[in-house]
Amino acid sequence: MPLLDHFHPPLSERRQWHAFHSVWASVIALDLNRQLPAGYFADPNVEFNIEIDVAAFEEQGAKNGFASWTPPAPTLTAPMALVTDVVEIAVYNSEAGPVLVGAIELVSPANKERPQTRDAFVSKCASYLQQAMGLIVVDLVTSRKADLDAALVQRVTDLTVTPSDLWAAAYRPGLHGEEPTFETWHHPLALGDSLPTLPFWLKNGPCIKLDLEATYAHTLQQQHMIGTSQGGGAATC
């Protein structure tokens, strides 16, 4: 199934990219749940335009007769970037809690919009790796230029890698003897190409095969997007 451009005409004028990403996250979670052993499960988590709404909490608290404590003035007030869009599939080990053991992140345009939002997204991904969780990131966003993979690799290793506009990568934190190590499976992508199959390493658990091509094609079928023209040619399975 050729990779389509979900962020530019003609497709962007006919279908909303966030609807496709939401369904794709659910399809990936279903595919993982078919493979995961007993005691593990995958859940999609999709949120757009995340914001802090203190006023809403204060209004609800007042209705319930609860008042927040009023602290003294802060010693510092400064702008802070949030991860405003979340399109992810989280895998949990239910025997211990449940406990998060791996995550798959689908990049949104908002994640690449500004240096601050890019840094917030990279920090989130780095925190997963620094907790020894398996991670996969997929960037199909054509409407904004920023290589989050290069930024993430540099954040956790200080290494510089060749940048890619579109890409999919799997990351595995591990040990070589007693030394922490970092492994990655990076695949540059291009419109019209097929998507790769990636290893999804779960913390203290198995490695699961993530067939991005199969889940992507299935999502296109579910969304009735097969045959959508991307510059004259019809996409077919």
C-alpha positions as CSV (number, residue, x, y, z in Angstrom):
1,M,0.0,0.0,0.0
2,P,1.7,3.2,-1.1
3,L,2.2,5.8,1.7
4,L,-0.2,8.7,1.1
5,D,0.1,12.4,1.9
6,H,-2.6,13.0,4.6
7,F,-1.6,16.7,5.1
8,H,-1.8,18.2,1.6
9,P,-4.4,18.3,-1.2
10,P,-6.0,16.4,-2.7
11,L,-6.4,14.0,0.3
12,S,-6.4,16.7,3.0
13,E,-9.3,18.4,1.4
14,R,-11.4,15.2,1.5
15,R,-10.4,13.6,4.8
16,Q,-9.2,14.9,8.2
17,W,-5.7,13.6,9.1
18,H,-6.6,13.4,12.8
19,A,-9.5,11.0,12.1
20,F,-7.2,8.7,10.2
21,H,-4.5,8.8,13.0
22,S,-7.2,8.0,15.6
23,V,-8.4,5.0,13.7
24,W,-4.9,3.8,12.9
25,A,-4.0,3.9,16.6
26,S,-7.0,1.7,17.4
27,V,-6.0,-0.7,14.5
28,I,-2.5,-1.0,15.8
29,A,-3.7,-1.6,19.4
30,L,-6.0,-4.4,18.1
31,D,-3.1,-6.0,16.1
32,L,-0.9,-5.9,19.2
33,N,-3.5,-7.4,21.4
34,R,-3.7,-10.4,19.0
35,Q,0.0,-11.0,19.6
36,L,0.6,-10.1,23.2
37,P,0.9,-12.9,25.7
38,A,-1.3,-13.3,28.7
39,G,-0.8,-10.5,31.2
40,Y,-0.2,-7.8,28.6
41,F,-2.7,-5.5,26.8
42,A,-2.5,-2.5,24.5
43,D,-4.7,0.6,24.7
44,P,-4.9,3.5,22.2
45,N,-4.7,7.0,23.7
46,V,-5.7,9.9,21.4
47,E,-6.0,13.5,22.7
48,F,-5.9,16.7,20.6
49,N,-5.4,20.3,21.8
50,I,-4.5,19.4,25.4
51,E,-4.5,22.4,27.7
52,I,-4.4,23.2,31.4
53,D,-7.8,24.5,32.6
54,V,-7.4,25.6,36.2
55,A,-10.6,27.6,36.0
56,A,-12.7,24.5,35.3
57,F,-11.3,22.7,38.3
58,E,-11.9,25.7,40.6
59,E,-15.5,26.1,39.4
60,Q,-16.2,22.4,39.9
61,G,-14.5,22.5,43.3
62,A,-16.7,25.4,44.4
63,K,-19.8,23.5,43.4
64,N,-18.7,20.5,45.5
65,G,-17.8,22.7,48.5
66,F,-14.1,22.3,48.0
67,A,-11.7,25.2,47.9
68,S,-8.1,25.0,46.7
69,W,-5.4,26.1,49.1
70,T,-4.0,29.5,48.1
71,P,-0.2,29.4,48.2
72,P,2.2,32.3,48.4
73,A,3.4,34.0,45.1
74,P,5.6,31.8,43.0
75,T,9.4,32.4,42.9
76,L,9.4,32.0,39.1
77,T,6.8,32.3,36.3
78,A,7.8,31.4,32.7
79,P,6.3,30.0,29.5
80,M,6.1,26.2,29.3
81,A,5.4,24.0,26.3
82,L,3.0,21.1,26.6
83,V,2.6,18.0,24.4
84,T,-0.6,19.4,23.0
85,D,-1.4,16.4,20.8
86,V,-1.1,12.7,21.8
87,V,-1.6,9.9,19.4
88,E,-0.2,6.8,21.0
89,I,-0.6,3.2,21.8
90,A,0.4,2.2,25.3
91,V,1.2,-1.4,26.3
92,Y,0.8,-2.5,29.9
93,N,1.8,-5.5,32.0
94,S,-1.4,-6.1,34.0
95,E,0.2,-8.6,36.4
96,A,2.0,-5.8,38.2
97,G,-0.4,-3.0,38.3
98,P,-1.0,-2.3,35.4
99,V,2.5,-1.0,34.6
100,L,3.5,0.8,31.3
101,V,6.1,-1.3,29.4
102,G,6.1,0.3,26.0
103,A,4.7,3.0,23.8
104,I,4.1,3.7,20.1
105,E,3.8,7.4,19.2
106,L,2.3,8.7,15.9
107,V,3.6,12.2,15.3
108,S,1.1,15.1,14.8
109,P,1.8,18.5,13.1
110,A,1.5,20.2,16.5
111,N,4.4,18.0,17.8
112,K,6.6,19.6,15.1
113,E,5.2,23.1,15.2
114,R,7.7,25.1,17.3
115,P,11.0,24.4,19.0
116,Q,9.2,24.3,22.4
117,T,6.7,21.7,21.3
118,R,9.4,19.6,19.5
119,D,11.4,19.6,22.7
120,A,8.4,18.6,24.8
121,F,7.7,15.7,22.5
122,V,11.4,14.6,22.5
123,S,11.5,14.9,26.3
124,K,8.4,12.6,26.6
125,C,10.0,10.0,24.4
126,A,13.3,10.2,26.1
127,S,11.6,9.7,29.5
128,Y,10.2,6.4,28.2
129,L,13.6,5.2,27.1
130,Q,15.3,6.3,30.3
131,Q,12.8,4.1,32.1
132,A,13.9,1.2,29.9
133,M,10.6,1.0,28.0
134,G,10.4,0.0,24.4
135,L,9.4,2.8,22.0
136,I,8.3,3.2,18.4
137,V,7.8,6.6,16.7
138,V,6.2,7.1,13.3
139,D,6.3,10.5,11.5
140,L,4.2,10.8,8.4
141,V,3.7,14.6,8.8
142,T,4.5,16.4,5.5
143,S,3.2,19.8,6.5
144,R,6.0,20.7,8.8
145,K,9.8,20.1,8.7
146,A,11.6,18.8,11.8
147,D,13.5,15.6,12.5
148,L,12.3,14.4,15.9
149,D,14.3,11.2,15.5
150,A,17.6,13.0,15.2
151,A,16.7,15.2,18.2
152,L,15.7,12.1,20.3
153,V,18.9,10.2,19.4
154,Q,21.0,13.2,20.3
155,R,19.1,13.7,23.6
156,V,19.8,10.2,24.9
157,T,23.2,9.5,23.3
158,D,24.8,12.8,22.2
159,L,25.3,11.2,18.7
160,T,24.3,13.0,15.4
161,V,22.4,11.0,12.8
162,T,21.4,11.7,9.2
163,P,18.1,13.6,9.3
164,S,15.0,12.3,7.5
165,D,11.8,14.2,6.6
166,L,9.5,11.2,7.1
167,W,10.5,8.1,9.0
168,A,9.6,5.3,11.4
169,A,11.9,4.0,14.1
170,A,12.0,1.5,16.9
171,Y,14.1,2.1,20.0
172,R,15.4,-0.4,22.6
173,P,17.2,0.5,25.8
174,G,19.2,-2.4,27.2
175,L,22.5,-3.5,28.7
176,H,25.8,-4.6,27.4
177,G,27.4,-6.3,30.4
178,E,26.7,-3.6,33.0
179,E,26.7,-0.7,30.6
180,P,23.4,0.8,29.5
181,T,23.0,0.7,25.7
182,F,20.7,2.2,23.1
183,E,19.6,0.4,19.9
184,T,17.5,1.8,17.1
185,W,15.9,0.5,13.9
186,H,15.4,3.6,11.7
187,H,13.6,3.6,8.3
188,P,13.4,6.7,6.2
189,L,10.0,6.9,4.4
190,A,8.8,8.5,1.2
191,L,5.4,9.1,-0.3
192,G,4.5,6.1,-2.5
193,D,6.6,3.7,-0.5
194,S,5.5,0.8,1.7
195,L,5.8,1.0,5.5
196,P,8.3,-1.2,7.4
197,T,7.8,-3.9,10.0
198,L,9.5,-2.9,13.3
199,P,10.5,-4.7,16.5
200,F,8.6,-3.5,19.5
201,W,10.6,-4.3,22.6
202,L,8.6,-4.4,25.8
203,K,10.3,-3.6,29.2
204,N,11.4,-6.9,30.8
205,G,9.1,-8.7,28.2
206,P,8.9,-10.1,24.7
207,C,9.6,-8.5,21.4
208,I,6.4,-8.0,19.3
209,K,6.3,-7.5,15.6
210,L,4.6,-4.3,14.5
211,D,3.6,-4.5,10.8
212,L,3.0,-0.9,10.0
213,E,2.2,-1.7,6.3
214,A,-0.6,-4.1,7.2
215,T,-2.1,-1.8,9.9
216,Y,-1.9,1.2,7.6
217,A,-3.5,-0.6,4.7
218,H,-6.3,-2.0,6.9
219,T,-7.0,1.6,8.3
220,L,-7.2,3.0,4.7
221,Q,-9.7,0.2,3.9
222,Q,-11.7,0.9,7.1
223,Q,-11.8,4.6,6.3
224,H,-12.8,4.0,2.6
225,M,-9.6,5.7,1.4
226,I,-8.4,3.0,-1.0
227,G,-8.3,4.5,-4.5
228,T,-7.7,8.1,-3.3
229,S,-5.7,9.9,-5.9
230,Q,-2.4,11.5,-4.9
231,G,-1.5,13.4,-8.0
232,G,-3.3,11.4,-10.6
233,G,-2.6,7.8,-9.7
234,A,-5.1,5.6,-7.9
235,A,-3.8,3.9,-4.7
236,T,-4.5,0.2,-4.7
237,C,-3.8,-2.6,-2.4
